[in-house]
């Protein structure tokens, strides 16, 4: 039994605060995350430590959470704003309450206050969950069936493993702040951020990057493919709703900066691609592996400074030439061990080969992480002979 003291707030001390979530697409506030705050003589403090305290029974947590949620819904019902509310629900709470009572109190609150279910985002929070994932999904399907949106919080941390993301199939994936920050300085985390963008795209979900505190982090969110952003750069959690275009000027400027940077980058890439097309426009006669090596050696003086690796493949994926790579001293070296390697297993290989074969043009790939160096690179590929293709890996 825990004595009622400063650890457990009284109901008259608590209030819902609302942190804006802004759409990059429209530059409007599309929703608010409901966050609990304790009001006292010392000011406003977060209820996060209270909800994370394992010494406090779940029943106490749930009781305070329901008070906050009802007050948040009442405030939304009294307002004239058109947005969604993001409500945090622990998987264990959803699972337990429904199986004990057969009720979903949050849906009952929506009905009580006349709030359309499509305005609710059920945000499944990160936690260790030991229940049956299939049964949890069945409960979430009730929310989804009513029209609510399902989101997963803290993607990349404990609860949100890839199998659970696949099982729940959220419409919104919230990216863990630590991964966003680490991606600025670490190639591995940068690749992980890009993978979340791909997963979201394939699943039909939108990325929400939370914890954005600086303009640099906002630019990082844009590069990661974020549709929505949230964080102190825009606003902390506030007691009242804001005008829907409150952050439009800031976002429009940041989007313009992002667009200008991307346009300049792609103009440079287009220039590189055109230069490469001119360099390798001729067809050569290659019959043996040694012929392929001779062709690359003749071409090496023309390779730009950021070229790091060259090789020639047949259209069936088999590498005919050796690997030619630039050493740390800038001198080119040859590795014959790669003769006979097959690259058809790479997802882009067959579509690119068919495009080059039919259109007789070179192609510059998207940026990706090199298997050998773990550095970010791009690959230029082009037809160079009958059924043969030259590949040039370039550092970025």
Wavefront OBJ file of the C-alpha trace (Angstrom):
o trace
v 0.000 0.000 0.000
v 1.448 3.376 -1.050
v 0.581 6.350 1.099
v -1.092 9.184 -0.831
v 1.614 11.817 -0.956
v 3.414 13.794 -3.591
v 4.069 10.627 -5.623
v 0.376 10.152 -6.469
v -1.323 13.349 -7.612
v -4.820 14.342 -6.525
v -7.445 14.644 -9.225
v -7.717 18.388 -8.650
v -3.958 18.709 -9.378
v -3.958 17.094 -12.815
v -4.803 18.435 -16.243
v -4.339 17.346 -19.846
v -1.874 19.368 -21.910
v -1.665 19.160 -25.673
v 1.482 19.008 -27.821
v 0.843 19.999 -31.449
v 1.598 17.582 -34.270
v 2.067 19.353 -37.584
v 1.625 18.070 -41.124
v 4.518 18.732 -43.496
v 2.055 18.221 -46.337
v -0.354 20.996 -45.350
v 1.738 22.956 -42.801
v -1.281 22.812 -40.497
v -1.704 21.345 -37.035
v -3.259 17.946 -37.740
v -3.463 16.744 -34.162
v -2.347 16.952 -30.549
v -0.795 14.361 -28.279
v -2.491 14.338 -24.877
v 0.087 14.538 -22.075
v -0.584 14.547 -18.350
v 0.551 17.479 -16.214
v 0.495 18.142 -12.485
v -0.431 21.680 -11.462
v 1.029 22.991 -8.214
v 2.394 26.030 -6.481
v 5.797 25.219 -7.928
v 4.397 25.347 -11.440
v 3.558 22.692 -14.016
v 5.352 19.329 -14.056
v 5.107 16.213 -16.184
v 3.241 13.136 -14.962
v 5.669 10.950 -16.908
v 7.597 9.872 -13.774
v 4.304 8.936 -12.100
v 3.170 6.737 -14.989
v 6.594 5.096 -15.269
v 6.906 4.335 -11.554
v 6.685 0.520 -11.192
v 5.963 0.828 -7.466
v 2.553 2.337 -8.192
v -0.162 -0.242 -9.017
v -1.635 -0.301 -12.509
v -5.091 0.423 -11.085
v -3.854 3.777 -9.789
v -2.164 4.578 -13.092
v -5.305 3.664 -15.028
v -7.558 5.746 -12.757
v -5.456 8.892 -13.231
v -5.122 8.207 -16.948
v -8.896 7.994 -17.362
v -9.409 11.308 -15.584
v -6.905 12.956 -17.906
v -8.491 11.377 -20.977
v -12.013 12.397 -20.067
v -10.912 15.985 -19.460
v -9.064 16.007 -22.768
v -12.147 14.731 -24.633
v -14.368 17.245 -22.885
v -12.041 20.071 -23.961
v -11.993 18.813 -27.551
v -15.799 18.576 -27.612
v -16.103 22.194 -26.428
v -13.685 23.506 -29.066
v -14.308 24.321 -32.715
v -10.977 22.959 -34.004
v -10.790 20.183 -36.591
v -7.968 17.862 -35.586
v -7.142 14.463 -34.125
v -6.221 13.603 -30.549
v -3.340 11.184 -29.982
v -4.041 9.178 -26.840
v -1.354 6.941 -25.319
v -2.556 3.459 -24.405
v -0.292 0.833 -22.897
v -0.781 -2.567 -24.548
v -1.141 -4.251 -21.167
v -3.909 -1.830 -20.160
v -5.863 -2.336 -23.376
v -5.463 -6.091 -23.121
v -6.360 -6.349 -19.449
v -9.362 -4.005 -19.321
v -11.060 -5.472 -22.373
v -10.620 -9.078 -21.247
v -11.793 -8.314 -17.714
v -14.785 -6.146 -18.599
v -15.491 -6.551 -22.307
v -15.500 -2.757 -22.547
v -13.243 -0.181 -24.142
v -13.675 2.932 -21.968
v -12.037 5.213 -24.545
v -14.694 4.384 -27.139
v -17.354 5.000 -24.507
v -15.875 8.454 -23.865
v -16.009 9.263 -27.568
v -19.702 8.428 -27.581
v -20.324 10.377 -24.363
v -18.822 13.565 -25.774
v -20.062 13.144 -29.327
v -16.581 12.915 -30.849
v -16.289 11.097 -34.177
v -13.955 8.057 -33.862
v -11.856 9.189 -36.845
v -10.601 12.038 -34.643
v -8.931 9.591 -32.248
v -5.432 8.191 -32.774
v -4.764 5.244 -30.493
v -1.056 5.460 -29.827
v 0.271 2.105 -28.654
v 3.109 3.022 -26.332
v 6.453 1.290 -25.916
v 6.618 -1.221 -23.097
v 7.464 -4.834 -22.407
v 4.290 -6.710 -23.289
v 3.967 -10.342 -22.273
v 0.386 -10.902 -23.421
v -0.882 -12.604 -26.548
v -0.068 -10.359 -29.491
v -2.856 -11.837 -31.630
v -5.413 -11.052 -28.927
v -4.031 -7.511 -28.589
v -4.432 -7.102 -32.329
v -8.058 -8.242 -32.068
v -8.717 -5.486 -29.523
v -6.991 -2.889 -31.691
v -9.118 -4.031 -34.626
v -12.193 -2.957 -32.645
v -10.790 0.575 -32.466
v -9.836 0.426 -36.141
v -13.256 -0.920 -37.089
v -14.891 2.055 -35.378
v -12.793 4.426 -37.498
v -9.934 5.212 -35.120
v -6.346 5.456 -36.384
v -3.720 3.134 -34.913
v -0.203 4.455 -34.273
v 2.877 2.844 -32.752
v 5.094 4.983 -30.543
v 8.880 4.841 -30.206
v 9.520 2.778 -33.329
v 12.971 1.265 -33.010
v 12.781 0.696 -29.259
v 11.696 -2.255 -27.138
v 8.002 -2.901 -27.808
v 8.005 -1.858 -31.422
v 9.916 -4.739 -32.949
v 9.361 -5.330 -36.638
v 7.160 -8.405 -36.168
v 4.806 -6.440 -33.926
v 4.702 -3.544 -36.376
v 3.826 -6.019 -39.119
v 1.153 -7.645 -36.960
v -0.512 -4.393 -35.848
v -0.118 -2.583 -39.210
v -0.282 0.967 -37.854
v -1.228 3.926 -40.038
v 1.275 6.132 -38.198
v 4.774 5.161 -37.048
v 6.400 7.475 -34.507
v 10.178 7.461 -34.754
v 12.203 7.216 -31.571
v 14.056 10.480 -30.887
v 17.320 8.738 -30.006
v 17.520 7.093 -33.432
v 16.901 10.429 -35.132
v 19.724 12.089 -33.205
v 22.141 9.196 -33.630
v 21.477 9.142 -37.367
v 23.170 12.546 -37.647
v 26.518 11.031 -36.666
v 26.314 7.303 -37.348
v 25.955 5.561 -40.718
v 24.191 2.569 -39.183
v 21.467 4.659 -37.550
v 21.157 6.728 -40.728
v 20.483 3.531 -42.647
v 17.964 2.466 -39.987
v 16.101 5.757 -40.420
v 15.931 5.183 -44.168
v 14.657 1.640 -43.595
v 11.766 2.939 -41.468
v 10.780 5.186 -44.366
v 10.720 2.178 -46.688
v 8.755 0.048 -44.180
v 6.193 2.832 -43.729
v 5.828 3.280 -47.478
v 5.366 -0.448 -48.095
v 2.838 -0.717 -45.250
v 0.837 2.359 -46.215
v 1.783 4.171 -43.013
v 2.985 7.728 -42.374
v 6.131 8.622 -40.433
v 5.820 10.977 -37.483
v 9.155 12.222 -36.137
v 8.803 13.390 -32.554
v 11.215 15.269 -30.332
v 12.243 17.746 -33.046
v 14.058 20.464 -31.120
v 16.178 22.273 -33.729
v 15.920 23.314 -37.354
v 18.679 20.826 -38.165
v 16.577 18.015 -36.694
v 13.583 19.216 -38.714
v 15.689 18.976 -41.862
v 16.737 15.476 -40.783
v 13.050 14.583 -40.370
v 12.354 15.809 -43.890
v 15.228 13.725 -45.259
v 13.832 10.703 -43.400
v 10.497 11.104 -45.190
v 8.469 12.414 -42.252
v 4.893 13.393 -43.045
v 4.306 14.721 -39.536
v 6.590 16.352 -36.948
v 6.309 17.109 -33.263
v 8.649 18.693 -30.745
v 9.929 21.714 -28.863
v 11.043 23.489 -32.062
v 7.332 23.929 -32.690
v 5.858 23.897 -29.215
v 5.907 22.072 -25.884
v 2.649 20.674 -24.571
v 0.271 23.581 -23.912
v -3.001 23.874 -21.991
v -5.006 25.324 -24.904
v -5.402 24.464 -28.580
v -3.644 26.708 -31.096
v -4.703 28.064 -34.465
v -4.274 25.389 -37.126
v -1.777 27.506 -39.150
v 0.198 28.625 -36.101
v 3.455 27.126 -37.457
v 2.829 27.579 -41.193
v 5.446 30.310 -41.737
v 8.205 28.333 -40.004
v 7.386 25.135 -41.883
v 7.082 26.829 -45.262
v 10.556 28.328 -44.837
v 12.057 25.007 -43.757
v 10.348 23.171 -46.614
v 11.688 25.781 -49.058
v 15.221 25.305 -47.674
v 14.840 21.536 -47.965
v 13.524 21.815 -51.526
v 16.351 24.141 -52.600
v 18.965 21.831 -51.109
v 17.469 18.753 -52.745
v 17.110 20.489 -56.112
v 20.765 21.562 -56.013
v 21.849 18.053 -55.044
v 19.870 16.429 -57.845
v 21.128 18.962 -60.382
v 24.655 17.946 -59.412
v 23.710 14.276 -59.702
v 22.143 14.871 -63.113
v 25.308 16.630 -64.232
v 27.388 13.686 -63.003
v 25.090 11.230 -64.764
v 25.287 13.142 -68.057
v 29.072 13.335 -67.809
v 29.273 9.606 -67.143
v 26.982 8.856 -70.067
v 29.309 10.791 -72.350
v 32.373 9.013 -70.989
v 31.038 5.497 -71.499
v 28.828 6.046 -74.535
v 31.000 3.842 -76.710
v 30.475 0.099 -77.034
v 33.481 -2.153 -76.565
v 34.314 -5.688 -77.590
v 34.684 -7.842 -74.481
v 34.942 -11.601 -74.759
v 36.909 -12.698 -71.683
v 37.479 -11.578 -68.101
v 40.886 -10.186 -69.068
v 39.222 -8.072 -71.770
v 36.834 -6.679 -69.155
v 39.769 -5.802 -66.874
v 41.607 -4.113 -69.756
v 38.513 -2.025 -70.517
v 38.252 -0.820 -66.917
v 41.982 -0.046 -66.708
v 41.712 2.123 -69.823
v 38.770 3.943 -68.274
v 40.282 4.571 -64.803
v 41.976 7.922 -65.649
v 38.544 9.340 -66.525
v 36.849 8.324 -63.265
v 35.841 11.228 -61.021
v 37.499 11.725 -57.644
v 34.644 10.186 -55.667
v 34.697 6.932 -57.659
v 35.671 4.118 -55.320
v 34.940 0.850 -57.180
v 34.377 -0.372 -60.762
v 33.369 -3.734 -62.222
v 31.603 -5.226 -65.240
v 28.716 -7.715 -65.086
v 26.763 -9.780 -67.565
v 23.015 -9.242 -67.686
v 22.482 -12.534 -65.817
v 24.150 -10.940 -62.778
v 27.520 -12.661 -63.104
v 30.526 -10.388 -62.589
v 32.942 -10.795 -65.490
v 35.708 -8.421 -64.438
v 37.785 -8.085 -61.329
v 36.890 -5.427 -58.759
v 38.915 -2.257 -59.235
v 38.968 -0.159 -56.076
v 40.634 3.042 -54.966
v 42.946 2.556 -51.994
v 43.509 4.971 -49.132
v 46.400 6.544 -51.028
v 44.174 7.129 -54.054
v 45.906 4.481 -56.149
v 43.712 1.956 -57.970
v 44.093 -1.727 -57.142
v 42.572 -4.885 -58.588
v 40.910 -7.804 -56.773
v 40.317 -10.828 -59.041
v 38.461 -12.790 -56.360
v 35.190 -11.094 -57.365
v 35.219 -12.632 -60.853
v 32.220 -14.935 -61.053
v 30.298 -13.283 -58.196
v 26.582 -12.936 -58.916
v 24.559 -9.838 -57.980
v 21.133 -10.805 -59.287
v 19.912 -11.178 -55.678
v 20.045 -7.404 -55.196
v 16.452 -6.091 -55.515
v 17.354 -3.340 -57.958
v 19.512 -5.459 -60.299
v 16.960 -6.995 -62.681
v 14.730 -3.877 -63.047
v 17.803 -1.707 -63.740
v 19.264 -4.164 -66.252
v 15.965 -4.266 -68.159
v 15.724 -0.470 -68.194
v 19.295 -0.069 -69.435
v 18.848 -2.816 -72.023
v 15.651 -1.354 -73.457
v 16.587 2.329 -73.314
v 20.370 2.054 -73.749
v 20.984 4.664 -71.068
v 22.960 4.840 -67.848
v 21.333 5.026 -64.426
v 22.312 6.564 -61.094
v 20.973 4.725 -58.049
v 19.522 6.152 -54.865
v 21.919 6.523 -51.953
v 22.494 3.362 -49.922
v 24.972 1.980 -47.396
v 27.898 0.046 -48.871
v 28.247 -3.508 -47.567
v 32.045 -3.339 -47.360
v 32.712 0.168 -46.053
v 29.373 0.951 -44.322
v 29.612 4.358 -46.005
v 26.872 6.062 -47.958
v 27.364 5.565 -51.707
v 25.582 5.654 -55.061
v 26.115 3.391 -58.054
v 26.172 4.469 -61.683
v 25.513 1.665 -64.150
v 25.375 1.656 -67.940
v 25.463 -0.716 -70.925
v 28.995 -1.041 -72.249
v 28.854 -3.958 -74.680
v 26.622 -6.729 -75.924
v 24.888 -7.970 -72.746
v 27.511 -6.304 -70.526
v 27.154 -3.488 -67.998
v 29.672 -1.255 -66.232
v 29.100 -0.367 -62.557
v 30.809 2.545 -60.794
v 30.359 2.929 -57.027
v 30.798 6.502 -55.834
v 31.089 7.908 -52.324
v 28.721 10.719 -51.339
l 1 2 3 4 5 6 7 8 9 10 11 12 13 14 15 16 17 18 19 20 21 22 23 24 25 26 27 28 29 30 31 32 33 34 35 36 37 38 39 40 41 42 43 44 45 46 47 48 49 50 51 52 53 54 55 56 57 58 59 60 61 62 63 64 65 66 67 68 69 70 71 72 73 74 75 76 77 78 79 80 81 82 83 84 85 86 87 88 89 90 91 92 93 94 95 96 97 98 99 100 101 102 103 104 105 106 107 108 109 110 111 112 113 114 115 116 117 118 119 120 121 122 123 124 125 126 127 128 129 130 131 132 133 134 135 136 137 138 139 140 141 142 143 144 145 146 147 148 149 150 151 152 153 154 155 156 157 158 159 160 161 162 163 164 165 166 167 168 169 170 171 172 173 174 175 176 177 178 179 180 181 182 183 184 185 186 187 188 189 190 191 192 193 194 195 196 197 198 199 200 201 202 203 204 205 206 207 208 209 210 211 212 213 214 215 216 217 218 219 220 221 222 223 224 225 226 227 228 229 230 231 232 233 234 235 236 237 238 239 240 241 242 243 244 245 246 247 248 249 250 251 252 253 254 255 256 257 258 259 260 261 262 263 264 265 266 267 268 269 270 271 272 273 274 275 276 277 278 279 280 281 282 283 284 285 286 287 288 289 290 291 292 293 294 295 296 297 298 299 300 301 302 303 304 305 306 307 308 309 310 311 312 313 314 315 316 317 318 319 320 321 322 323 324 325 326 327 328 329 330 331 332 333 334 335 336 337 338 339 340 341 342 343 344 345 346 347 348 349 350 351 352 353 354 355 356 357 358 359 360 361 362 363 364 365 366 367 368 369 370 371 372 373 374 375 376 377 378 379 380 381 382 383 384 385 386 387 388 389 390 391 392 393 394 395 396
